[in-house]
Amino acid sequence: MSYYRTHVFFCCNQRPPGAPRGCCNDKGGSRLRDYCKQRVRALGLDGPGKIRINQSGCLDRCELGPTVVVYPEGVWYRCVDERDVDELIESHLCRGQIVARLLI
């Protein structure tokens, strides 16, 4: 049995300035991860047997980022602002419903 029911990884990769594909961190990856972590905690959804919000290194989709992947389902999302993160939490993490408009 897994220690966490769900892992959510936010790409926080930082590439050098001018990198052709850009990077998720310049597009808000760390800021959105911090926001998601705070919201999940405030809702009482974090901790053992629940949800873990993590940062990751490059997920190799930076041109589409900020990139987020939810495991164990392996669902890939693009979240650009706090409203997207709120929808991901409410729909996917709380109700198990994939957010089609955010899918990569």
C-alpha positions as CSV (number, residue, x, y, z in Angstrom):
1,M,0.0,0.0,0.0
2,S,1.3,3.5,-0.9
3,Y,2.1,6.0,1.8
4,Y,0.1,8.6,-0.1
5,R,-3.1,8.0,-2.1
6,T,-2.2,10.6,-4.6
7,H,1.1,12.4,-5.6
8,V,0.8,15.7,-7.6
9,F,4.1,16.8,-9.2
10,F,4.5,20.4,-10.4
11,C,7.4,20.9,-12.8
12,C,9.6,23.6,-11.3
13,N,12.5,23.2,-13.8
14,Q,14.6,26.3,-14.4
15,R,16.3,26.6,-17.8
16,P,18.7,29.4,-18.7
17,P,17.3,32.6,-20.0
18,G,16.4,32.4,-23.7
19,A,16.0,28.7,-23.8
20,P,13.9,27.9,-26.9
21,R,11.3,25.7,-25.1
22,G,11.1,28.0,-22.0
23,C,10.7,26.5,-18.6
24,C,7.8,25.8,-16.3
25,N,9.3,27.8,-13.4
26,D,9.4,31.0,-15.5
27,K,5.7,30.3,-16.3
28,G,4.8,30.0,-12.6
29,G,5.5,26.4,-11.7
30,S,6.9,27.0,-8.2
31,R,4.2,29.6,-7.4
32,L,1.4,27.3,-8.5
33,R,2.9,24.4,-6.5
34,D,3.1,26.5,-3.4
35,Y,-0.5,27.6,-3.9
36,C,-1.7,24.0,-4.4
37,K,0.2,22.9,-1.4
38,Q,-1.5,25.6,0.7
39,R,-5.0,24.9,-0.6
40,V,-4.6,21.1,-0.1
41,R,-3.4,21.7,3.5
42,A,-6.2,24.2,4.2
43,L,-8.8,21.7,3.0
44,G,-7.3,18.9,5.2
45,L,-6.4,16.8,2.2
46,D,-2.7,16.4,2.9
47,G,-0.8,13.8,5.0
48,P,-0.3,10.1,5.1
49,G,-2.9,8.2,3.1
50,K,-4.1,11.4,1.4
51,I,-2.5,13.8,-1.0
52,R,1.1,14.9,-1.4
53,I,2.1,17.9,-3.5
54,N,5.7,17.8,-4.8
55,Q,7.9,19.7,-7.1
56,S,9.7,17.9,-9.8
57,G,12.6,18.5,-12.1
58,C,12.0,18.7,-15.8
59,L,9.0,16.7,-17.1
60,D,10.0,17.5,-20.7
61,R,6.8,19.3,-21.6
62,C,8.0,22.9,-20.7
63,E,6.7,24.4,-23.9
64,L,3.2,23.5,-22.7
65,G,3.8,24.4,-19.0
66,P,3.4,24.9,-16.3
67,T,3.2,21.1,-16.3
68,V,1.5,19.0,-13.6
69,V,1.2,15.3,-13.4
70,V,-1.1,13.3,-11.0
71,Y,-0.1,9.8,-9.9
72,P,-1.1,7.0,-9.6
73,E,-3.4,7.8,-12.6
74,G,-0.6,9.4,-14.7
75,V,-2.8,12.2,-15.8
76,W,-0.9,15.2,-17.3
77,Y,-2.2,18.8,-17.0
78,R,-1.3,22.3,-17.9
79,C,-2.2,24.8,-15.1
80,V,-1.5,28.4,-15.8
81,D,-3.2,30.1,-12.8
82,E,-4.7,29.6,-9.4
83,R,-8.2,29.0,-10.9
84,D,-6.8,26.0,-12.9
85,V,-5.2,24.6,-9.7
86,D,-8.5,25.1,-7.8
87,E,-10.4,23.2,-10.5
88,L,-7.8,20.4,-10.5
89,I,-8.1,20.1,-6.7
90,E,-11.9,20.2,-6.7
91,S,-12.5,18.0,-9.7
92,H,-9.6,15.5,-9.9
93,L,-8.3,15.3,-6.3
94,C,-11.6,15.5,-4.5
95,R,-14.1,13.9,-6.9
96,G,-11.8,11.8,-9.1
97,Q,-13.0,13.5,-12.3
98,I,-10.4,14.4,-14.9
99,V,-10.4,18.1,-15.9
100,A,-10.5,17.7,-19.7
101,R,-9.8,21.3,-20.5
102,L,-6.5,21.2,-18.7
103,L,-5.2,17.9,-20.2
104,I,-2.0,17.8,-22.1
